[in-house]
Amino acid sequence: MFGSFVGAFRPTITALGGHTWRIPWRLSKTRKANVRKRLREVDQVVNTLVESGVQCKQLDLAMAMPKEHEMAARDKYTTFSRKANKHRKGVHKVPHFTKRPIPRTTPTGF
């Protein structure tokens, strides 16, 4: 009765290590380009708000962050993680990384 699962409820294939949908080991060129594009779009929004004359604490904090062209590749494509090896993990391994802001700075020493 329970051995004939079909569709989404089918057990995972053992040969794939139990994962049918795997996260790629590294970011592709296209994904990297999309990360840079999103960072530039955020920079553009912050500049537009500054030029319009809006003042608030969060805008001041956003202005203090480095721009996309000032960031090192390590900060663009990886993020700080306490649990990961060497305390860095690829930004594509963060859940919903396209919808959440990528932290542009890391704790000192990491």
BAMAR-389399 format. One record per residue: x, y, z of N, C-alpha, C in turn. Coordinates in nm, 2 decimals, decimal comma, m for minus. Example, Ala and Ser with C-alpha at 12.3 -4.5 7.8 and 13.67 -1.06 7.14 Angstrom:
2
<nx=1,32 | ny=m0,57 | nz=0,78 | cax=1,23 | cay=m0,45 | caz=0,78 | cx=1,32 | cy=m0,33 | cz=0,78>
<nx=1,28 | ny=m0,22 | nz=0,71 | cax=1,37 | cay=m0,11 | caz=0,71 | cx=1,29 | cy=0,00 | cz=0,79>
REM end
This chain:
110
<nx=0,08 | ny=m0,12 | nz=0,00 | cax=0,00 | cay=0,00 | caz=0,00 | cx=0,09 | cy=0,13 | cz=0,00>
<nx=0,18 | ny=0,13 | nz=0,09 | cax=0,27 | cay=0,25 | caz=0,10 | cx=0,39 | cy=0,25 | cz=0,01>
<nx=0,41 | ny=0,13 | nz=m0,06 | cax=0,53 | cay=0,12 | caz=m0,14 | cx=0,51 | cy=0,18 | cz=m0,28>
<nx=0,39 | ny=0,21 | nz=m0,31 | cax=0,37 | cay=0,26 | caz=m0,45 | cx=0,34 | cy=0,41 | cz=m0,45>
<nx=0,44 | ny=0,48 | nz=m0,40 | cax=0,43 | cay=0,63 | caz=m0,40 | cx=0,46 | cy=0,68 | cz=m0,54>
<nx=0,39 | ny=0,78 | nz=m0,58 | cax=0,41 | cay=0,84 | caz=m0,71 | cx=0,42 | cy=0,99 | cz=m0,70>
<nx=0,48 | ny=1,05 | nz=m0,80 | cax=0,49 | cay=1,20 | caz=m0,81 | cx=0,58 | cy=1,26 | cz=m0,70>
<nx=0,53 | ny=1,36 | nz=m0,63 | cax=0,61 | cay=1,44 | caz=m0,54 | cx=0,63 | cy=1,36 | cz=m0,41>
<nx=0,56 | ny=1,25 | nz=m0,39 | cax=0,57 | cay=1,17 | caz=m0,27 | cx=0,66 | cy=1,05 | cz=m0,28>
<nx=0,72 | ny=1,04 | nz=m0,40 | cax=0,81 | cay=0,92 | caz=m0,43 | cx=0,94 | cy=0,94 | cz=m0,34>
<nx=0,99 | ny=0,83 | nz=m0,28 | cax=1,12 | cay=0,85 | caz=m0,20 | cx=1,23 | cy=0,89 | cz=m0,29>
<nx=1,33 | ny=0,96 | nz=m0,23 | cax=1,45 | cay=1,01 | caz=m0,31 | cx=1,53 | cy=0,89 | cz=m0,35>
<nx=1,61 | ny=0,92 | nz=m0,46 | cax=1,70 | cay=0,82 | caz=m0,52 | cx=1,82 | cy=0,81 | cz=m0,43>
<nx=1,86 | ny=0,69 | nz=m0,39 | cax=1,98 | cay=0,67 | caz=m0,30 | cx=2,10 | cy=0,71 | cz=m0,38>
<nx=2,11 | ny=0,68 | nz=m0,51 | cax=2,23 | cay=0,71 | caz=m0,58 | cx=2,26 | cy=0,86 | cz=m0,58>
<nx=2,17 | ny=0,95 | nz=m0,56 | cax=2,19 | cay=1,09 | caz=m0,56 | cx=2,22 | cy=1,14 | cz=m0,42>
<nx=2,24 | ny=1,05 | nz=m0,32 | cax=2,27 | cay=1,09 | caz=m0,19 | cx=2,15 | cy=1,13 | cz=m0,11>
<nx=2,03 | ny=1,10 | nz=m0,16 | cax=1,91 | cay=1,14 | caz=m0,09 | cx=1,85 | cy=1,27 | cz=m0,13>
<nx=1,92 | ny=1,34 | nz=m0,23 | cax=1,87 | cay=1,47 | caz=m0,27 | cx=1,83 | cy=1,46 | cz=m0,42>
<nx=1,70 | ny=1,49 | nz=m0,45 | cax=1,67 | cay=1,49 | caz=m0,59 | cx=1,68 | cy=1,63 | cz=m0,65>
<nx=1,67 | ny=1,73 | nz=m0,56 | cax=1,69 | cay=1,87 | caz=m0,61 | cx=1,82 | cy=1,92 | cz=m0,53>
<nx=1,93 | ny=1,94 | nz=m0,60 | cax=2,05 | cay=1,97 | caz=m0,54 | cx=2,09 | cy=2,12 | cz=m0,56>
<nx=2,15 | ny=2,17 | nz=m0,46 | cax=2,20 | cay=2,31 | caz=m0,48 | cx=2,34 | cy=2,30 | cz=m0,55>
<nx=2,36 | ny=2,38 | nz=m0,66 | cax=2,49 | cay=2,37 | caz=m0,73 | cx=2,61 | cy=2,40 | cz=m0,64>
<nx=2,72 | ny=2,35 | nz=m0,67 | cax=2,84 | cay=2,37 | caz=m0,58 | cx=2,89 | cy=2,51 | cz=m0,59>
<nx=2,88 | ny=2,57 | nz=m0,70 | cax=2,92 | cay=2,71 | caz=m0,72 | cx=2,82 | cy=2,79 | cz=m0,80>
<nx=2,83 | ny=2,92 | nz=m0,79 | cax=2,74 | cay=3,01 | caz=m0,86 | cx=2,78 | cy=3,01 | cz=m1,01>
<nx=2,68 | ny=3,01 | nz=m1,10 | cax=2,71 | cay=3,02 | caz=m1,24 | cx=2,74 | cy=3,16 | cz=m1,27>
<nx=2,79 | ny=3,19 | nz=m1,40 | cax=2,81 | cay=3,32 | caz=m1,44 | cx=2,69 | cy=3,40 | cz=m1,44>
<nx=2,58 | ny=3,34 | nz=m1,48 | cax=2,45 | cay=3,41 | caz=m1,49 | cx=2,40 | cy=3,45 | cz=m1,35>
<nx=2,41 | ny=3,36 | nz=m1,26 | cax=2,37 | cay=3,39 | caz=m1,12 | cx=2,45 | cy=3,50 | cz=m1,06>
<nx=2,58 | ny=3,50 | nz=m1,09 | cax=2,67 | cay=3,61 | caz=m1,04 | cx=2,63 | cy=3,74 | cz=m1,10>
<nx=2,60 | ny=3,74 | nz=m1,23 | cax=2,56 | cay=3,86 | caz=m1,30 | cx=2,43 | cy=3,91 | cz=m1,23>
<nx=2,34 | ny=3,82 | nz=m1,20 | cax=2,21 | cay=3,87 | caz=m1,14 | cx=2,23 | cy=3,92 | cz=m1,00>
<nx=2,33 | ny=3,87 | nz=m0,92 | cax=2,36 | cay=3,92 | caz=m0,79 | cx=2,42 | cy=4,06 | cz=m0,81>
<nx=2,51 | ny=4,08 | nz=m0,90 | cax=2,56 | cay=4,22 | caz=m0,92 | cx=2,46 | cy=4,32 | cz=m0,97>
<nx=2,36 | ny=4,27 | nz=m1,05 | cax=2,26 | cay=4,35 | caz=m1,10 | cx=2,17 | cy=4,40 | cz=m0,98>
<nx=2,13 | ny=4,30 | nz=m0,89 | cax=2,05 | cay=4,34 | caz=m0,78 | cx=2,12 | cy=4,44 | cz=m0,69>
<nx=2,25 | ny=4,42 | nz=m0,66 | cax=2,32 | cay=4,51 | caz=m0,58 | cx=2,33 | cy=4,65 | cz=m0,64>
<nx=2,35 | ny=4,66 | nz=m0,77 | cax=2,34 | cay=4,79 | caz=m0,84 | cx=2,21 | cy=4,86 | cz=m0,83>
<nx=2,10 | ny=4,78 | nz=m0,85 | cax=1,97 | cay=4,83 | caz=m0,84 | cx=1,94 | cy=4,89 | cz=m0,70>
<nx=1,99 | ny=4,82 | nz=m0,59 | cax=1,97 | cay=4,88 | caz=m0,46 | cx=2,05 | cy=5,01 | cz=m0,45>
<nx=2,17 | ny=5,01 | nz=m0,50 | cax=2,25 | cay=5,13 | caz=m0,50 | cx=2,18 | cy=5,25 | cz=m0,57>
<nx=2,11 | ny=5,22 | nz=m0,68 | cax=2,04 | cay=5,32 | caz=m0,75 | cx=1,92 | cy=5,37 | cz=m0,67>
<nx=1,85 | ny=5,28 | nz=m0,60 | cax=1,74 | cay=5,33 | caz=m0,52 | cx=1,78 | cy=5,42 | cz=m0,41>
<nx=1,89 | ny=5,38 | nz=m0,34 | cax=1,95 | cay=5,46 | caz=m0,23 | cx=1,99 | cy=5,60 | cz=m0,28>
<nx=2,06 | ny=5,60 | nz=m0,40 | cax=2,10 | cay=5,73 | caz=m0,46 | cx=1,97 | cy=5,82 | cz=m0,49>
<nx=1,87 | ny=5,76 | nz=m0,54 | cax=1,75 | cay=5,83 | caz=m0,58 | cx=1,68 | cy=5,89 | cz=m0,45>
<nx=1,68 | ny=5,81 | nz=m0,34 | cax=1,62 | cay=5,86 | caz=m0,22 | cx=1,71 | cy=5,98 | cz=m0,16>
<nx=1,84 | ny=5,97 | nz=m0,17 | cax=1,92 | cay=6,08 | caz=m0,12 | cx=1,90 | cy=6,20 | cz=m0,20>
<nx=1,90 | ny=6,19 | nz=m0,34 | cax=1,88 | cay=6,30 | caz=m0,42 | cx=1,74 | cy=6,37 | cz=m0,40>
<nx=1,64 | ny=6,29 | nz=m0,36 | cax=1,51 | cay=6,35 | caz=m0,34 | cx=1,50 | cy=6,43 | cz=m0,21>
<nx=1,60 | ny=6,41 | nz=m0,12 | cax=1,60 | cay=6,49 | caz=0,00 | cx=1,54 | cy=6,41 | cz=0,12>
<nx=1,51 | ny=6,29 | nz=0,11 | cax=1,45 | cay=6,21 | caz=0,22 | cx=1,56 | cy=6,19 | cz=0,32>
<nx=1,53 | ny=6,20 | nz=0,45 | cax=1,63 | cay=6,17 | caz=0,55 | cx=1,57 | cy=6,08 | cz=0,66>
<nx=1,64 | ny=5,97 | nz=0,69 | cax=1,60 | cay=5,88 | caz=0,79 | cx=1,72 | cy=5,80 | cz=0,83>
<nx=1,71 | ny=5,73 | nz=0,95 | cax=1,83 | cay=5,66 | caz=1,00 | cx=1,87 | cy=5,54 | cz=0,91>
<nx=1,77 | ny=5,47 | nz=0,86 | cax=1,80 | cay=5,36 | caz=0,78 | cx=1,87 | cy=5,40 | cz=0,65>
<nx=1,83 | ny=5,52 | nz=0,60 | cax=1,90 | cay=5,57 | caz=0,48 | cx=2,04 | cy=5,60 | cz=0,50>
<nx=2,07 | ny=5,66 | nz=0,62 | cax=2,21 | cay=5,69 | caz=0,66 | cx=2,29 | cy=5,56 | cz=0,67>
<nx=2,23 | ny=5,46 | nz=0,73 | cax=2,30 | cay=5,33 | caz=0,74 | cx=2,33 | cy=5,27 | cz=0,60>
<nx=2,23 | ny=5,28 | nz=0,51 | cax=2,25 | cay=5,23 | caz=0,37 | cx=2,36 | cy=5,31 | cz=0,30>
<nx=2,37 | ny=5,44 | nz=0,33 | cax=2,48 | cay=5,52 | caz=0,26 | cx=2,61 | cy=5,48 | cz=0,31>
<nx=2,62 | ny=5,43 | nz=0,44 | cax=2,75 | cay=5,39 | caz=0,49 | cx=2,80 | cy=5,26 | cz=0,44>
<nx=2,71 | ny=5,18 | nz=0,38 | cax=2,75 | cay=5,05 | caz=0,32 | cx=2,83 | cy=5,07 | cz=0,19>
<nx=2,92 | ny=4,98 | nz=0,16 | cax=2,99 | cay=5,00 | caz=0,03 | cx=2,90 | cy=4,98 | cz=m0,09>
<nx=2,93 | ny=5,04 | nz=m0,20 | cax=2,86 | cay=5,03 | caz=m0,32 | cx=2,90 | cy=4,89 | cz=m0,39>
<nx=2,83 | ny=4,85 | nz=m0,49 | cax=2,86 | cay=4,73 | caz=m0,56 | cx=3,00 | cy=4,73 | cz=m0,62>
<nx=3,04 | ny=4,84 | nz=m0,68 | cax=3,17 | cay=4,84 | caz=m0,74 | cx=3,29 | cy=4,85 | cz=m0,64>
<nx=3,25 | ny=4,88 | nz=m0,51 | cax=3,35 | cay=4,89 | caz=m0,41 | cx=3,37 | cy=4,76 | cz=m0,33>
<nx=3,28 | ny=4,67 | nz=m0,35 | cax=3,28 | cay=4,54 | caz=m0,28 | cx=3,38 | cy=4,44 | cz=m0,34>
<nx=3,44 | ny=4,36 | nz=m0,26 | cax=3,53 | cay=4,26 | caz=m0,31 | cx=3,44 | cy=4,14 | cz=m0,35>
<nx=3,49 | ny=4,06 | nz=m0,44 | cax=3,41 | cay=3,95 | caz=m0,49 | cx=3,37 | cy=3,85 | cz=m0,38>
<nx=3,45 | ny=3,84 | nz=m0,28 | cax=3,42 | cay=3,75 | caz=m0,17 | cx=3,30 | cy=3,80 | cz=m0,09>
<nx=3,28 | ny=3,93 | nz=m0,08 | cax=3,16 | cay=3,99 | caz=m0,01 | cx=3,04 | cy=3,98 | cz=m0,10>
<nx=3,05 | ny=3,99 | nz=m0,23 | cax=2,94 | cay=3,98 | caz=m0,32 | cx=2,87 | cy=3,85 | cz=m0,32>
<nx=2,96 | ny=3,74 | nz=m0,33 | cax=2,91 | cay=3,61 | caz=m0,36 | cx=2,91 | cy=3,52 | cz=m0,24>
<nx=2,96 | ny=3,56 | nz=m0,13 | cax=2,95 | cay=3,48 | caz=m0,01 | cx=2,90 | cy=3,56 | cz=0,11>
<nx=2,86 | ny=3,49 | nz=0,21 | cax=2,81 | cay=3,56 | caz=0,33 | cx=2,86 | cy=3,49 | cz=0,45>
<nx=2,86 | ny=3,57 | nz=0,56 | cax=2,91 | cay=3,51 | caz=0,69 | cx=2,81 | cy=3,41 | cz=0,74>
<nx=2,87 | ny=3,30 | nz=0,80 | cax=2,80 | cay=3,19 | caz=0,86 | cx=2,88 | cy=3,13 | cz=0,97>
<nx=2,82 | ny=3,13 | nz=1,09 | cax=2,89 | cay=3,08 | caz=1,21 | cx=2,92 | cy=2,93 | cz=1,19>
<nx=2,83 | ny=2,86 | nz=1,12 | cax=2,84 | cay=2,71 | caz=1,12 | cx=2,92 | cy=2,66 | cz=1,00>
<nx=2,94 | ny=2,74 | nz=0,90 | cax=3,01 | cay=2,70 | caz=0,78 | cx=3,16 | cy=2,69 | cz=0,80>
<nx=3,23 | ny=2,61 | nz=0,72 | cax=3,37 | cay=2,60 | caz=0,72 | cx=3,43 | cy=2,73 | cz=0,69>
<nx=3,53 | ny=2,78 | nz=0,76 | cax=3,59 | cay=2,91 | caz=0,75 | cx=3,49 | cy=3,02 | cz=0,76>
<nx=3,38 | ny=3,00 | nz=0,81 | cax=3,27 | cay=3,10 | caz=0,85 | cx=3,22 | cy=3,18 | cz=0,72>
<nx=3,23 | ny=3,12 | nz=0,60 | cax=3,17 | cay=3,18 | caz=0,48 | cx=3,09 | cy=3,07 | cz=0,41>
<nx=2,98 | ny=3,11 | nz=0,35 | cax=2,91 | cay=3,02 | caz=0,26 | cx=2,86 | cy=3,10 | cz=0,14>
<nx=2,84 | ny=3,02 | nz=0,03 | cax=2,79 | cay=3,09 | caz=m0,09 | cx=2,65 | cy=3,15 | cz=m0,07>
<nx=2,64 | ny=3,26 | nz=m0,13 | cax=2,51 | cay=3,33 | caz=m0,11 | cx=2,39 | cy=3,25 | cz=m0,17>
<nx=2,42 | ny=3,17 | nz=m0,27 | cax=2,31 | cay=3,09 | caz=m0,33 | cx=2,27 | cy=2,98 | cz=m0,23>
<nx=2,34 | ny=2,95 | nz=m0,12 | cax=2,29 | cay=2,85 | caz=m0,03 | cx=2,21 | cy=2,91 | cz=0,08>
<nx=2,19 | ny=3,04 | nz=0,08 | cax=2,10 | cay=3,11 | caz=0,18 | cx=1,96 | cy=3,10 | cz=0,13>
<nx=1,86 | ny=3,06 | nz=0,21 | cax=1,73 | cay=3,05 | caz=0,16 | cx=1,67 | cy=3,19 | cz=0,12>
<nx=1,61 | ny=3,19 | nz=0,00 | cax=1,55 | cay=3,31 | caz=m0,05 | cx=1,65 | cy=3,43 | cz=m0,07>
<nx=1,77 | ny=3,39 | nz=m0,12 | cax=1,88 | cay=3,50 | caz=m0,13 | cx=1,84 | cy=3,60 | cz=m0,23>
<nx=1,75 | ny=3,58 | nz=m0,32 | cax=1,72 | cay=3,68 | caz=m0,42 | cx=1,62 | cy=3,78 | cz=m0,36>
<nx=1,55 | ny=3,75 | nz=m0,25 | cax=1,45 | cay=3,84 | caz=m0,20 | cx=1,50 | cy=3,91 | cz=m0,07>
<nx=1,60 | ny=3,85 | nz=0,00 | cax=1,65 | cay=3,91 | caz=0,12 | cx=1,77 | cy=3,99 | cz=0,08>
<nx=1,80 | ny=4,10 | nz=0,16 | cax=1,92 | cay=4,18 | caz=0,13 | cx=2,05 | cy=4,10 | cz=0,16>
<nx=2,15 | ny=4,11 | nz=0,08 | cax=2,27 | cay=4,05 | caz=0,10 | cx=2,35 | cy=4,14 | cz=0,19>
<nx=2,40 | ny=4,09 | nz=0,31 | cax=2,48 | cay=4,18 | caz=0,39 | cx=2,61 | cy=4,22 | cz=0,32>
<nx=2,63 | ny=4,35 | nz=0,31 | cax=2,75 | cay=4,40 | caz=0,24 | cx=2,88 | cy=4,40 | cz=0,32>
<nx=2,86 | ny=4,39 | nz=0,45 | cax=2,98 | cay=4,39 | caz=0,54 | cx=2,97 | cy=4,27 | cz=0,63>
<nx=3,09 | ny=4,22 | nz=0,67 | cax=3,09 | cay=4,11 | caz=0,76 | cx=3,16 | cy=4,15 | cz=0,89>
<nx=3,14 | ny=4,06 | nz=1,00 | cax=3,21 | cay=4,10 | caz=1,12 | cx=3,36 | cy=4,11 | cz=1,10>
<nx=3,42 | ny=4,19 | nz=1,18 | cax=3,57 | cay=4,21 | caz=1,17 | cx=3,64 | cy=4,08 | cz=1,20>
<nx=3,74 | ny=4,05 | nz=1,12 | cax=3,81 | cay=3,92 | caz=1,14 | cx=3,76 | cy=3,81 | cz=1,05>
<nx=3,66 | ny=3,82 | nz=0,98 | cax=3,60 | cay=3,72 | caz=0,90 | cx=3,59 | cy=3,76 | cz=0,75>
REM end
